[in-house]
Each structure stands twice: as structure tokens, then as C-alpha cells.
Amino acid sequence: HLKYDRTAVLTLEAVGQEGKEFRVEENTAFALPPGAATKDYLVKTVTPESITVEYPAPDGERKTVQINKGAKPNLAE
């Protein structure tokens, strides 16, 4: 039996909050920075290798990005 936790551990690298970790469960909305009033982001899937996050694009459209473990998101795709 292989079993893993479906919680993503994210690290914020914004000025003044470098290295601050926060946890988000799969299928849960979250805010950036943590504690902000609007939760615009959604962790769609969590695997041992990566997470998929849905986020608002500047044009208002919802997009998704896969973030590999230990990597930063590539929003240019």
C-alpha cells in the first residue's frame, strides 16, 4: 500500500516574507500572501512530485500551472 498526504507545503519568497512556509490541502482555495482577504488560488492536485494550482490571469481568465517539487512556478507558458 502506497499512501501519501495530499497537502502541499508552499514557501513564499516575497519581500519581507522570504522562506515563510504555509500548508494547503488539495482542492482548497488559498490567498497570496497567506492571510489576504481574497483566496484567488486553488490547489487542484497534489502528488509526491508536483502540485497543480489554478490562478487568475491578468485578463481575468483562470489558468493552471504545474509546480514541481522544489521549483518555482513557470507562468510564462
PyMOL commands that set and color helices and strands:
alter all, ss='L'
color gray80, all
select strands_A, chain A and resi 7-12+20-25+28-30+41-46+50-56+62-68
alter strands_A, ss='S'
color yellow, strands_A
deselect
rebuild
show_as cartoon
